[in-house]
Amino acid sequence: MDRKEESGFIQNKVFETTVRAGKRTYFFDVRSTRNEDYYLTITESKRKSNPDGTVQYTKHKIFLYKEDFAKFKEALNESMEKVMELLDEKSSQDTREDQSESN
């Protein structure tokens, strides 16, 4: 277990997983506090190439606490379902347009 001191208290990393997506990397870290409470940090790290050839990383972090897990999961699932629905509609529309152009 990884122990790290931040803001005057010790955090233990219990679990971690990573998603690489092009120039972005997402880190999902489950951490515990001294009181054996758990929370999730989601970090987006984005690589940017500077004109001088150097590389810079920008990071954005979300702290998600256990009392918000259910609401967060519900909103994430609802949002992802909407994106999939919109993509399906677009795909169907594109197919219809392609068929009408070939006639």
C-alpha positions as a Python dict, from the first residue, in 0.01 Angstrom:
ca = {
    (1, 'M'): (0, 0, 0),
    (2, 'D'): (137, 338, -104),
    (3, 'R'): (152, 591, 181),
    (4, 'K'): (167, 959, 99),
    (5, 'E'): (144, 1258, 327),
    (6, 'E'): (-70, 1544, 199),
    (7, 'S'): (-222, 1832, 392),
    (8, 'G'): (-98, 1696, 724),
    (9, 'F'): (-255, 1350, 708),
    (10, 'I'): (-145, 1019, 565),
    (11, 'Q'): (-328, 875, 266),
    (12, 'N'): (-302, 514, 160),
    (13, 'K'): (-348, 420, -204),
    (14, 'V'): (-560, 104, -201),
    (15, 'F'): (-618, 55, -573),
    (16, 'E'): (-522, 222, -898),
    (17, 'T'): (-598, 181, -1264),
    (18, 'T'): (-507, 383, -1571),
    (19, 'V'): (-678, 459, -1901),
    (20, 'R'): (-460, 588, -2185),
    (21, 'A'): (-647, 779, -2454),
    (22, 'G'): (-424, 952, -2709),
    (23, 'K'): (-261, 1257, -2552),
    (24, 'R'): (-468, 1211, -2238),
    (25, 'T'): (-420, 968, -1953),
    (26, 'Y'): (-680, 911, -1682),
    (27, 'F'): (-576, 783, -1340),
    (28, 'F'): (-834, 631, -1105),
    (29, 'D'): (-700, 599, -749),
    (30, 'V'): (-890, 460, -451),
    (31, 'R'): (-744, 597, -130),
    (32, 'S'): (-811, 551, 237),
    (33, 'T'): (-779, 794, 523),
    (34, 'R'): (-653, 721, 874),
    (35, 'N'): (-1013, 656, 977),
    (36, 'E'): (-1041, 378, 717),
    (37, 'D'): (-1269, 594, 503),
    (38, 'Y'): (-1240, 559, 124),
    (39, 'Y'): (-1260, 804, -162),
    (40, 'L'): (-1171, 815, -529),
    (41, 'T'): (-948, 1056, -714),
    (42, 'I'): (-980, 1084, -1091),
    (43, 'T'): (-691, 1265, -1257),
    (44, 'E'): (-675, 1369, -1620),
    (45, 'S'): (-321, 1430, -1742),
    (46, 'K'): (-285, 1587, -2085),
    (47, 'R'): (42, 1606, -2278),
    (48, 'K'): (109, 1923, -2475),
    (49, 'S'): (408, 1982, -2702),
    (50, 'N'): (550, 2332, -2688),
    (51, 'P'): (689, 2512, -2997),
    (52, 'D'): (1042, 2476, -2856),
    (53, 'G'): (1007, 2096, -2854),
    (54, 'T'): (959, 2057, -2479),
    (55, 'V'): (664, 1866, -2340),
    (56, 'Q'): (430, 1999, -2074),
    (57, 'Y'): (163, 1813, -1879),
    (58, 'T'): (-153, 1971, -1743),
    (59, 'K'): (-350, 1789, -1475),
    (60, 'H'): (-706, 1816, -1355),
    (61, 'K'): (-819, 1624, -1051),
    (62, 'I'): (-1160, 1532, -912),
    (63, 'F'): (-1205, 1406, -556),
    (64, 'L'): (-1511, 1185, -524),
    (65, 'Y'): (-1630, 1093, -177),
    (66, 'K'): (-1828, 781, -89),
    (67, 'E'): (-2147, 971, -7),
    (68, 'D'): (-2156, 1094, -369),
    (69, 'F'): (-2070, 765, -544),
    (70, 'A'): (-2428, 661, -627),
    (71, 'K'): (-2529, 1004, -761),
    (72, 'F'): (-2205, 1035, -961),
    (73, 'K'): (-2242, 686, -1109),
    (74, 'E'): (-2604, 752, -1203),
    (75, 'A'): (-2521, 1083, -1373),
    (76, 'L'): (-2221, 931, -1554),
    (77, 'N'): (-2425, 636, -1682),
    (78, 'E'): (-2711, 864, -1790),
    (79, 'S'): (-2470, 1094, -1974),
    (80, 'M'): (-2290, 807, -2147),
    (81, 'E'): (-2622, 653, -2253),
    (82, 'K'): (-2726, 989, -2403),
    (83, 'V'): (-2401, 1013, -2600),
    (84, 'M'): (-2452, 659, -2733),
    (85, 'E'): (-2814, 741, -2825),
    (86, 'L'): (-2706, 1056, -3012),
    (87, 'L'): (-2430, 865, -3194),
    (88, 'D'): (-2679, 595, -3297),
    (89, 'E'): (-2917, 861, -3430),
    (90, 'K'): (-2634, 1027, -3624),
    (91, 'S'): (-2519, 693, -3765),
    (92, 'S'): (-2874, 609, -3879),
    (93, 'Q'): (-2910, 953, -4038),
    (94, 'D'): (-2574, 918, -4217),
    (95, 'T'): (-2677, 576, -4350),
    (96, 'R'): (-3007, 714, -4482),
    (97, 'E'): (-2824, 1004, -4649),
    (98, 'D'): (-2574, 766, -4812),
    (99, 'Q'): (-2858, 548, -4944),
    (100, 'S'): (-3046, 844, -5090),
    (101, 'E'): (-2731, 974, -5262),
    (102, 'S'): (-2668, 638, -5430),
    (103, 'N'): (-3022, 629, -5577),
}
